[in-house]
């Protein structure tokens, strides 16, 4: 995986009126509502912008006892080792219902639990690998969620992140900035002009490798606690 350096641009938090901010309850309801059609919503990103290929390459590095954080409908499940112990957590009960069905179909040992990414109910250093994909953009406090990933991952483990954020292409980055609030409203609280690399660094994780793809909007990040 090619290593890149950060551009140094730190995106200011997008202005979201207090009345529009997604509480945990609103997020849960939003994802319950879109769970059945979620994978169709991601089709363009998955198959045209290369997310599916990079997801496979990144998540295939997971091993040992695995925590899949904000697992959604279980899109990462096919790439986990079949003998691994997998704990999958998400805020949405309906998303977890779909994920359980996928785990059963794949014959995987998955324990699925409803949980807040910012308040993980696990002890320290209990996982060999922590994975999370397309999630930091919607966490109300992404820094806290990343620090929780760091806390529950073993010191010699890996944190694997596939995220989207501010594009490296100026014309597209400007479009994202102009439409950040509209996108936030229409896509379950997604802040699409964040910089995932900045977030990971600010949380105190060590970036081992990072790669951008898909119009410069997607980031595959391998980090260590």
BAFI-3210 file (N, C-alpha, C; in Angstrom, 3 decimals, decimal comma, padded with zeros to 6 digits):
// residues 225
n [1|2|3|4|5|6|7|8|9|10|11|12|13|14|15|16|17|18|19|20|21|22|23|24|25|26|27|28|29|30|31|32|33|34|35|36|37|38|39|40|41|42|43|44|45|46|47|48|49|50|51|52|53|54|55|56|57|58|59|60|61|62|63|64|65|66|67|68|69|70|71|72|73|74|75|76|77|78|79|80|81|82|83|84|85|86|87|88|89|90|91|92|93|94|95|96|97|98|99|100|101|102|103|104|105|106|107|108|109|110|111|112|113|114|115|116|117|118|119|120|121|122|123|124|125|126|127|128|129|130|131|132|133|134|135|136|137|138|139|140|141|142|143|144|145|146|147|148|149|150|151|152|153|154|155|156|157|158|159|160|161|162|163|164|165|166|167|168|169|170|171|172|173|174|175|176|177|178|179|180|181|182|183|184|185|186|187|188|189|190|191|192|193|194|195|196|197|198|199|200|201|202|203|204|205|206|207|208|209|210|211|212|213|214|215|216|217|218|219|220|221|222|223|224|225]
n.u [000,848|000,636|002,287|001,252|001,644|000,134|-001,785|-001,751|-003,903|-006,356|-009,619|-012,065|-014,599|-017,712|-020,371|-023,150|-026,406|-027,692|-030,227|-030,324|-028,422|-027,306|-028,446|-027,678|-029,970|-031,388|-029,607|-029,631|-032,307|-032,296|-030,539|-031,778|-033,941|-032,853|-031,631|-032,394|-032,074|-029,483|-027,068|-027,558|-027,559|-024,863|-023,810|-022,607|-020,288|-019,039|-018,576|-017,868|-016,199|-014,290|-014,383|-015,146|-013,054|-010,815|-011,731|-011,722|-008,931|-007,907|-009,371|-008,837|-006,497|-007,062|-006,926|-006,894|-008,601|-011,327|-012,708|-015,374|-016,307|-019,142|-020,484|-022,530|-024,310|-022,738|-020,753|-018,027|-017,682|-017,247|-014,504|-013,096|-011,015|-012,205|-012,064|-011,823|-012,660|-015,259|-016,431|-019,107|-020,313|-022,899|-024,893|-027,444|-030,237|-031,631|-029,767|-027,982|-029,564|-029,601|-026,874|-026,450|-027,840|-026,212|-023,820|-024,644|-025,189|-022,598|-021,453|-020,025|-018,469|-019,905|-020,507|-022,991|-023,726|-025,591|-024,224|-022,631|-020,227|-018,541|-018,474|-017,419|-018,156|-016,090|-013,120|-009,732|-007,347|-008,243|-008,536|-007,171|-007,365|-008,968|-011,600|-013,131|-015,396|-016,269|-017,393|-016,426|-017,272|-019,856|-019,946|-020,865|-018,821|-015,983|-013,263|-013,302|-014,407|-012,353|-010,322|-011,399|-011,259|-008,490|-008,017|-009,179|-007,752|-005,027|-001,615|000,193|-001,456|-003,661|-005,383|-007,801|-008,982|-011,391|-012,329|-014,266|-013,831|-012,689|-011,950|-008,962|-008,965|-009,260|-011,612|-013,649|-013,414|-014,156|-016,809|-017,795|-017,442|-019,225|-021,661|-021,924|-023,727|-026,203|-025,656|-025,205|-027,764|-029,204|-028,010|-027,957|-026,489|-023,869|-020,677|-019,046|-016,770|-014,683|-011,298|-009,970|-007,353|-006,260|-008,015|-007,379|-004,701|-004,993|-006,387|-004,398|-003,413|-001,049|-000,155|000,452|000,275|-001,265|-003,679|-005,123|-008,027|-010,541|-011,518|-010,063|-011,444|-011,691|-010,179|-007,848|-006,669|-004,098|-003,451|-001,774|-002,159]
n.v [-001,195|002,132|004,802|007,973|011,496|013,811|016,628|018,768|020,394|021,295|020,667|022,966|022,421|021,656|024,027|023,319|023,861|023,901|022,807|020,982|019,068|015,709|013,679|010,793|009,247|010,166|009,457|006,677|006,147|007,087|005,317|002,898|003,248|003,281|000,858|-001,511|-000,767|000,047|-001,023|-000,843|001,905|002,430|001,503|002,831|004,046|001,741|000,110|001,681|003,782|002,332|001,412|-001,158|-002,851|-001,768|-002,048|-004,854|-005,369|-003,989|-004,873|-007,548|-007,790|-008,096|-009,964|-012,550|-011,812|-009,881|-006,640|-005,183|-002,134|-000,027|-001,621|-001,754|-003,184|-005,384|-005,405|-005,773|-008,365|-010,609|-010,602|-011,224|-013,547|-016,876|-018,356|-016,605|-014,891|-012,723|-009,628|-007,607|-004,374|-001,910|001,060|000,852|-001,199|-002,388|-002,395|-004,210|-006,502|-007,125|-007,539|-009,799|-011,735|-011,839|-012,805|-015,333|-016,482|-016,529|-018,260|-017,440|-016,782|-014,551|-012,121|-009,966|-006,722|-004,016|-000,833|002,178|003,900|005,708|004,987|002,344|-000,898|-002,568|-004,056|-002,800|-003,181|-005,585|-006,627|-007,933|-006,806|-003,881|-002,770|-000,356|001,103|003,687|005,418|007,361|009,781|010,105|009,749|011,430|012,408|012,014|011,900|010,933|008,398|007,233|007,209|005,385|003,100|002,876|002,373|-000,163|-001,819|-004,067|-003,314|-004,153|-004,486|-003,864|-001,099|-000,687|001,377|002,550|005,270|008,183|011,545|014,940|015,847|015,446|016,782|020,006|021,239|019,444|019,331|021,937|021,868|020,015|021,509|023,615|022,320|021,007|021,123|020,517|017,918|016,684|016,803|015,153|012,687|011,103|012,501|012,710|014,033|015,116|016,537|016,267|015,572|012,567|011,660|013,718|013,505|010,960|011,317|013,371|012,010|010,489|008,132|006,057|006,394|003,955|003,299|004,995|005,661|007,258|007,338|007,011|009,595|011,057|011,171|009,069|007,190|004,830|003,541|002,339|001,857|002,067|001,420]
n.w [000,000|-000,916|000,692|001,819|002,343|004,564|003,483|005,106|005,445|007,603|008,139|009,093|011,549|010,093|009,927|011,710|012,477|015,822|016,123|014,093|014,510|014,764|017,180|019,245|019,312|017,076|015,049|015,308|014,615|011,961|010,658|011,146|009,485|006,883|006,597|005,130|002,486|002,354|001,214|-001,506|-001,749|-001,566|-003,912|-006,176|-005,064|-004,113|-006,420|-008,624|-007,763|-006,462|-003,823|-002,905|-003,766|-002,413|000,180|000,447|000,178|002,392|004,724|004,701|006,037|008,663|011,711|014,279|017,325|016,551|016,367|014,850|014,257|014,236|012,331|010,491|007,846|007,675|005,665|005,778|006,588|004,723|004,329|006,562|008,401|008,385|010,731|012,817|015,889|015,974|016,924|016,427|016,347|016,457|016,267|015,345|015,599|013,445|011,351|012,487|012,478|009,735|009,397|011,012|009,564|007,320|008,439|009,231|006,738|005,708|007,404|009,700|012,862|014,585|016,992|017,554|018,667|020,092|020,377|021,481|019,700|020,889|023,521|024,306|025,464|026,474|027,866|028,276|025,619|024,355|021,803|018,781|016,282|015,150|013,226|011,089|008,912|006,702|008,666|010,595|009,687|010,508|013,250|016,202|017,850|016,549|017,308|019,949|019,457|017,915|019,823|021,583|019,965|019,919|022,635|023,117|021,496|021,198|022,119|020,131|018,014|015,141|013,657|011,368|008,921|006,697|005,074|004,113|002,910|002,725|-000,550|-002,572|-004,902|-006,010|-007,194|-006,535|-003,779|-003,134|-003,929|-002,068|000,285|-000,161|-000,121|002,275|004,478|003,328|002,431|004,881|006,009|004,273|004,342|006,733|008,746|007,772|007,594|005,086|004,420|006,177|007,341|007,384|007,980|009,531|011,726|012,746|013,491|015,395|017,344|018,388|017,340|015,588|012,310|009,980|007,272|004,536|002,036|-000,769|-002,836|-005,446|-006,705|-004,944|-002,562|-000,805|001,815|002,740|005,616|007,633|010,920|014,112|017,637]
ca.u [000,000|001,433|002,176|001,152|001,738|-001,041|-001,622|-001,649|-005,155|-007,267|-010,946|-012,827|-015,855|-018,790|-021,385|-024,431|-027,259|-027,968|-031,500|-030,152|-027,380|-027,797|-028,232|-027,549|-031,299|-031,720|-028,750|-030,150|-033,520|-031,969|-029,940|-032,834|-034,814|-032,216|-030,870|-032,720|-031,574|-028,169|-026,038|-027,867|-027,131|-023,408|-023,376|-021,694|-019,005|-018,440|-018,177|-017,320|-015,110|-013,255|-014,444|-015,206|-011,710|-009,957|-012,247|-011,198|-007,491|-007,635|-009,975|-008,202|-005,358|-007,544|-006,631|-007,077|-009,899|-011,615|-013,845|-015,848|-017,021|-020,117|-020,410|-023,574|-024,948|-021,757|-020,012|-016,656|-017,662|-016,679|-013,055|-012,486|-010,669|-013,392|-011,887|-011,650|-013,758|-015,610|-017,433|-019,589|-021,194|-023,491|-025,935|-028,756|-030,706|-032,008|-028,507|-027,449|-030,375|-029,098|-025,519|-026,558|-028,227|-025,033|-022,888|-025,182|-024,990|-021,168|-021,014|-019,012|-018,718|-020,040|-021,359|-023,448|-024,239|-025,876|-023,257|-022,191|-018,802|-017,797|-018,501|-017,369|-018,321|-015,048|-011,922|-008,593|-006,418|-008,853|-008,705|-005,987|-007,652|-010,202|-011,924|-014,286|-015,435|-017,258|-018,093|-016,045|-017,998|-021,160|-019,843|-020,970|-017,492|-015,085|-012,005|-013,578|-014,563|-011,019|-009,594|-011,941|-010,619|-007,113|-008,034|-009,537|-006,837|-003,760|-000,529|000,817|-002,532|-003,883|-006,664|-007,980|-010,036|-011,716|-013,160|-014,322|-013,707|-012,374|-011,243|-007,691|-009,209|-009,805|-012,986|-014,567|-013,348|-014,963|-018,207|-018,128|-017,564|-020,447|-022,871|-021,741|-024,915|-027,212|-025,275|-025,415|-029,193|-029,756|-027,256|-027,865|-025,470|-022,527|-019,861|-018,196|-015,553|-013,672|-010,033|-009,765|-005,963|-006,160|-008,742|-006,610|-003,529|-005,435|-006,776|-003,184|-003,024|000,103|-000,491|001,483|000,089|-002,532|-003,817|-006,351|-008,521|-011,923|-011,597|-009,381|-012,383|-011,670|-008,908|-007,612|-005,682|-003,641|-002,911|-001,426|-002,563]
ca.v [000,000|003,334|005,747|009,359|012,470|014,655|017,928|019,784|021,130|020,843|021,198|023,434|021,678|022,297|024,626|022,620|024,462|023,002|022,117|019,969|018,101|014,350|013,023|009,350|008,710|010,476|008,617|005,314|006,103|007,281|004,099|001,876|003,510|003,011|-000,393|-002,484|-000,315|000,677|-001,490|-000,270|003,299|002,477|000,779|003,629|004,138|000,410|-000,535|002,633|004,533|001,417|001,127|-002,605|-003,420|-001,319|-002,682|-006,225|-005,330|-003,505|-005,683|-008,869|-007,767|-008,359|-011,304|-012,713|-011,374|-008,702|-005,771|-004,432|-001,030|000,542|-002,665|-001,593|-004,414|-006,471|-005,410|-006,240|-009,767|-011,602|-010,502|-011,668|-014,967|-017,626|-018,942|-015,551|-014,448|-011,388|-008,871|-006,539|-003,472|-000,813|001,761|000,570|-002,586|-002,923|-002,696|-005,443|-007,625|-007,468|-008,067|-011,168|-012,593|-012,018|-013,675|-016,693|-016,950|-016,757|-019,231|-016,783|-016,652|-013,117|-011,675|-008,633|-006,010|-002,591|-000,130|003,514|003,854|006,574|004,428|000,901|-001,664|-003,590|-003,704|-002,323|-004,073|-006,902|-007,040|-007,913|-005,904|-003,092|-002,273|000,533|001,592|004,718|005,658|008,534|010,952|010,229|009,743|012,780|012,789|011,028|011,769|010,031|007,042|006,743|006,917|004,137|002,043|002,775|001,793|-001,585|-002,572|-004,440|-002,420|-004,637|-004,768|-002,952|-000,421|-000,583|002,359|002,942|006,443|009,193|012,888|016,041|015,392|016,071|017,549|021,289|021,519|018,596|019,776|023,151|021,448|019,430|022,583|024,401|021,530|020,140|021,060|019,781|016,506|016,261|016,612|014,113|011,430|010,614|013,169|012,501|015,234|014,579|017,304|016,064|014,984|011,401|011,574|014,656|012,951|009,838|011,888|014,109|011,019|009,923|006,876|006,121|005,953|003,140|003,482|005,593|005,738|007,911|006,823|007,402|011,056|011,631|011,319|007,904|006,990|003,524|003,863|001,305|002,563|001,296|002,165]
ca.w [000,000|-001,032|001,794|001,391|003,424|004,663|002,845|006,134|005,559|008,642|007,831|010,242|011,683|009,333|010,781|011,731|013,516|016,948|015,917|013,054|014,862|014,946|018,465|019,096|019,030|015,687|014,209|015,367|013,816|010,549|010,100|011,130|008,344|005,583|006,669|004,089|001,190|002,560|000,284|-002,813|-001,701|-001,693|-005,105|-007,003|-004,361|-004,023|-007,666|-009,583|-007,137|-005,986|-002,387|-002,662|-003,940|-001,316|001,394|000,469|000,419|003,746|005,778|004,670|006,967|010,028|012,229|015,714|017,841|015,735|016,652|013,688|014,889|013,295|011,302|009,496|007,360|007,609|004,405|006,006|007,028|003,802|004,238|007,812|008,426|008,822|012,067|013,807|016,742|015,493|017,665|015,549|017,085|015,707|017,018|014,756|015,691|012,140|010,661|013,073|011,987|008,403|009,575|011,546|008,447|006,475|009,160|009,151|005,367|005,519|008,418|010,526|014,294|014,833|018,091|017,190|019,832|019,976|021,217|021,105|019,366|021,798|024,880|024,093|026,706|026,487|028,612|027,504|024,904|024,224|020,410|017,927|015,155|015,175|011,898|010,988|007,538|006,357|009,925|011,379|009,181|011,167|014,709|016,760|018,334|015,934|018,064|021,062|018,922|017,550|021,063|022,087|019,165|020,426|023,984|023,151|020,638|021,832|021,693|018,900|017,067|014,022|013,492|009,923|008,670|005,323|005,335|003,060|003,441|001,825|-001,748|-002,939|-006,119|-005,546|-007,639|-005,793|-002,381|-003,031|-003,998|-000,768|001,273|-000,423|000,089|003,441|005,316|002,564|002,467|006,267|006,200|003,395|004,452|008,111|009,542|007,213|007,379|004,038|004,159|007,215|006,917|008,247|008,438|010,662|012,868|013,302|014,167|016,575|018,360|018,978|016,715|014,706|010,959|009,355|005,830|004,125|000,586|-001,218|-004,109|-005,697|-006,811|-003,783|-001,448|000,067|002,502|003,392|006,643|008,571|012,079|015,313|018,835]
c.u [000,881|001,195|002,107|001,335|000,492|-000,763|-001,461|-002,918|-006,014|-008,623|-011,597|-014,115|-016,962|-019,833|-022,688|-025,277|-027,602|-029,233|-031,384|-029,145|-027,993|-027,443|-028,086|-028,895|-031,695|-030,880|-029,276|-031,398|-033,246|-031,425|-030,894|-033,672|-034,180|-031,535|-031,136|-032,190|-030,163|-027,147|-026,303|-027,433|-025,633|-022,906|-022,358|-020,319|-018,282|-017,814|-017,598|-016,120|-014,086|-013,304|-014,436|-013,823|-010,791|-010,431|-011,668|-009,710|-007,174|-008,120|-009,386|-006,971|-005,774|-007,229|-006,903|-008,488|-010,201|-012,827|-014,170|-016,799|-017,889|-020,195|-021,470|-024,208|-023,961|-020,977|-018,569|-016,573|-017,004|-015,148|-012,337|-012,094|-011,821|-013,282|-011,775|-012,888|-014,042|-016,705|-017,828|-020,573|-021,691|-024,563|-027,333|-029,154|-031,050|-030,779|-027,938|-028,261|-029,873|-027,714|-025,547|-026,932|-027,025|-024,033|-023,342|-024,953|-023,528|-020,594|-019,868|-019,454|-018,722|-020,978|-021,730|-024,123|-024,531|-024,932|-022,921|-020,676|-017,952|-017,735|-018,515|-017,367|-017,359|-013,880|-010,807|-007,875|-006,971|-008,964|-007,380|-006,145|-008,964|-010,414|-013,123|-014,269|-016,595|-018,081|-017,706|-016,782|-019,330|-021,081|-019,987|-019,641|-016,483|-013,776|-012,195|-013,724|-013,216|-010,187|-010,109|-011,391|-009,192|-007,074|-008,259|-008,625|-005,545|-002,626|000,149|-000,218|-002,617|-005,281|-006,794|-009,199|-010,181|-012,734|-013,285|-014,309|-013,366|-011,527|-009,921|-007,822|-009,898|-011,248|-014,000|-014,582|-014,200|-016,454|-018,647|-018,339|-018,860|-021,706|-022,811|-023,011|-026,027|-026,925|-025,518|-026,889|-029,721|-029,112|-026,938|-026,685|-024,053|-021,835|-018,773|-016,975|-014,574|-012,386|-009,741|-008,345|-005,746|-006,834|-007,940|-005,392|-003,915|-005,826|-005,576|-002,771|-001,822|-000,287|000,692|001,457|-001,224|-002,526|-005,133|-006,724|-009,930|-012,124|-010,980|-010,251|-012,288|-010,256|-008,883|-006,438|-005,378|-002,948|-002,588|-001,824|-001,486]
c.v [001,242|004,274|007,161|010,255|013,319|016,013|019,046|020,589|020,518|021,480|021,723|022,648|022,383|022,864|023,878|023,273|023,440|022,188|020,972|018,894|016,750|013,841|011,520|008,730|008,963|009,652|007,189|005,182|006,224|006,002|002,907|002,009|003,105|001,640|-001,323|-002,073|000,234|000,257|-001,011|001,193|003,444|001,910|001,565|003,726|002,795|-000,029|000,403|003,375|003,644|001,053|-000,370|-003,236|-003,027|-001,879|-004,098|-006,237|-004,965|-004,481|-007,096|-008,928|-008,069|-009,800|-011,341|-012,385|-009,999|-007,955|-005,005|-003,361|-000,305|-000,368|-002,525|-002,922|-005,562|-006,539|-005,878|-007,747|-010,733|-011,636|-010,853|-013,141|-015,780|-018,217|-017,888|-015,384|-012,996|-010,801|-007,696|-005,674|-002,359|-000,180|001,341|-000,897|-003,188|-003,240|-004,022|-006,662|-008,094|-008,095|-009,501|-012,152|-012,873|-012,956|-015,124|-017,289|-017,310|-017,785|-018,679|-016,746|-015,166|-012,892|-010,221|-007,968|-004,559|-001,846|001,230|003,473|004,705|006,063|002,906|000,151|-002,850|-003,099|-003,255|-003,476|-005,484|-007,433|-006,955|-006,935|-005,177|-002,551|-001,336|001,148|002,551|005,114|006,944|009,794|011,156|010,170|011,175|013,304|011,786|010,842|010,809|008,595|006,445|006,418|005,650|002,949|001,797|002,057|000,292|-002,454|-002,877|-003,568|-002,846|-004,955|-003,730|-002,349|-000,104|000,279|002,613|004,069|007,313|010,565|013,875|015,555|016,125|016,884|018,860|021,538|020,710|018,979|021,022|022,825|020,856|020,514|023,372|023,645|020,662|020,027|020,286|018,277|015,917|015,953|015,386|012,739|011,074|011,185|012,994|013,845|014,879|015,430|017,267|015,520|013,800|011,277|012,504|014,090|011,846|010,355|012,605|013,163|010,332|008,583|007,108|005,577|005,209|003,282|004,198|005,768|006,398|007,382|007,378|008,902|011,743|011,784|010,189|007,645|005,586|003,721|002,644|002,040|001,594|002,118|003,093]
c.w [000,000|000,138|001,250|002,600|003,412|004,041|003,862|006,317|006,648|008,392|009,095|010,349|010,906|010,284|010,624|012,825|014,602|016,732|014,913|013,426|015,204|016,347|018,219|018,731|017,572|014,718|014,151|014,500|012,328|009,928|010,172|009,864|007,018|005,525|005,490|002,715|001,225|001,508|-001,140|-002,877|-001,950|-003,018|-005,926|-006,351|-004,365|-005,343|-008,721|-009,002|-006,437|-004,521|-002,108|-002,755|-002,797|000,024|001,526|000,814|001,868|004,807|005,802|005,573|008,404|010,437|013,720|016,150|017,256|016,277|015,377|014,214|013,862|012,078|010,234|009,131|007,181|006,314|004,571|006,241|006,038|003,791|005,540|007,716|009,005|010,217|013,164|014,681|016,381|016,373|016,779|016,322|016,172|016,574|016,581|014,896|014,334|011,293|011,177|012,655|010,624|008,512|010,102|010,437|007,546|007,142|009,097|007,768|005,121|006,493|009,269|011,982|014,640|016,011|017,812|018,381|019,488|020,924|020,614|020,881|020,310|023,221|024,787|025,419|026,750|027,322|027,682|026,803|024,704|022,804|019,658|016,769|015,419|013,770|011,968|009,596|007,325|007,574|010,639|010,923|009,895|012,692|015,229|017,291|017,776|016,683|019,231|020,577|018,534|018,790|021,736|021,291|019,661|021,769|023,958|022,280|021,390|021,304|020,396|017,820|015,957|014,100|012,006|009,625|007,175|005,441|004,090|003,689|002,339|000,659|-001,931|-004,225|-005,745|-005,949|-006,850|-004,313|-002,166|-003,080|-002,654|000,281|001,089|-000,013|001,350|004,276|004,626|002,614|003,855|006,516|005,460|003,600|005,901|008,877|009,051|006,968|006,359|003,713|005,331|006,587|007,836|008,779|009,630|011,907|013,549|014,061|015,453|017,708|018,990|018,415|015,801|013,338|010,356|007,833|005,583|002,611|000,252|-002,586|-004,325|-005,706|-005,596|-002,560|-000,427|000,572|003,095|004,329|007,502|009,706|013,201|016,535|019,366]
res [x|x|x|x|x|x|x|x|x|x|x|x|x|x|x|x|x|x|x|x|x|x|x|x|x|x|x|x|x|x|x|x|x|x|x|x|x|x|x|x|x|x|x|x|x|x|x|x|x|x|x|x|x|x|x|x|x|x|x|x|x|x|x|x|x|x|x|x|x|x|x|x|x|x|x|x|x|x|x|x|x|x|x|x|x|x|x|x|x|x|x|x|x|x|x|x|x|x|x|x|x|x|x|x|x|x|x|x|x|x|x|x|x|x|x|x|x|x|x|x|x|x|x|x|x|x|x|x|x|x|x|x|x|x|x|x|x|x|x|x|x|x|x|x|x|x|x|x|x|x|x|x|x|x|x|x|x|x|x|x|x|x|x|x|x|x|x|x|x|x|x|x|x|x|x|x|x|x|x|x|x|x|x|x|x|x|x|x|x|x|x|x|x|x|x|x|x|x|x|x|x|x|x|x|x|x|x|x|x|x|x|x|x|x|x|x|x|x|x|x|x|x|x|x|x]
***
